[in-house]
Amino acid sequence: MKKRALIIGAGPAGLTAAYELLKKSSDHEVTVFEETDQFGGISKTVEYKGNRMDMGGHRFFSKVPEVNAWW
């Protein structure tokens, strides 16, 4: 029987959690819930007056080597 994982939020953290669970274990059924109709959390591209702009965090920073290895 597969274990069920419910992840709330499809931002970078939620998507990484889902990815890691699926990559490391074949006995997980993963469902990601997102409040909006877009993935990415605060990191996204929006269009305004014909221009496309990247919003959200433009830089990733961590002092944890294991976290930096993902990026």
C-alpha positions as CSV (number, residue, x, y, z in Angstrom):
1,M,0.0,0.0,0.0
2,K,1.4,3.4,-1.0
3,K,1.9,6.1,1.5
4,R,0.0,9.3,0.8
5,A,1.7,12.7,1.0
6,L,-0.3,15.9,0.7
7,I,1.8,19.0,0.1
8,I,0.2,22.5,0.5
9,G,1.6,25.1,-1.8
10,A,3.2,24.7,-5.3
11,G,6.0,27.2,-4.7
12,P,9.7,26.3,-4.8
13,A,9.5,24.5,-1.4
14,G,6.4,22.5,-2.1
15,L,7.5,21.5,-5.6
16,T,10.9,20.5,-4.3
17,A,9.3,18.4,-1.5
18,A,7.1,16.6,-4.1
19,Y,10.1,16.0,-6.4
20,E,12.3,14.6,-3.7
21,L,9.6,12.3,-2.4
22,L,8.9,10.9,-5.8
23,K,12.6,10.6,-6.7
24,K,13.6,8.8,-3.5
25,S,10.6,6.5,-3.0
26,S,8.3,4.6,-5.3
27,D,5.9,3.9,-2.4
28,H,4.5,7.4,-2.2
29,E,1.4,8.9,-3.8
30,V,2.0,12.7,-3.8
31,T,-0.7,15.3,-4.2
32,V,0.2,19.1,-4.4
33,F,-2.5,21.6,-3.5
34,E,-2.2,25.1,-4.8
35,E,-4.5,28.0,-3.9
36,T,-4.1,29.8,-7.3
37,D,-4.2,28.6,-10.9
38,Q,-0.4,29.0,-11.3
39,F,2.6,27.1,-9.9
40,G,5.7,28.8,-8.6
41,G,4.6,30.7,-5.5
42,I,5.9,34.3,-5.6
43,S,8.3,33.4,-8.4
44,K,6.5,33.9,-11.7
45,T,6.4,35.8,-14.9
46,V,3.6,38.3,-15.4
47,E,2.5,40.4,-18.4
48,Y,1.8,44.1,-18.0
49,K,1.1,46.4,-21.0
50,G,2.7,44.0,-23.4
51,N,5.8,43.5,-21.3
52,R,6.8,40.3,-19.5
53,M,8.4,40.7,-16.1
54,D,9.8,38.2,-13.6
55,M,8.3,38.7,-10.1
56,G,9.3,37.3,-6.7
57,G,12.7,36.2,-5.5
58,H,15.4,36.9,-8.1
59,R,18.1,35.4,-6.0
60,F,18.3,32.2,-3.9
61,F,20.4,32.3,-0.8
62,S,21.1,29.6,1.9
63,K,24.0,28.8,4.2
64,V,23.0,25.1,4.0
65,P,25.2,23.2,1.4
66,E,22.5,20.5,0.9
67,V,20.0,23.2,-0.1
68,N,22.4,24.9,-2.4
69,A,23.1,21.6,-4.2
70,W,19.5,21.6,-5.4
71,W,20.0,24.9,-7.2
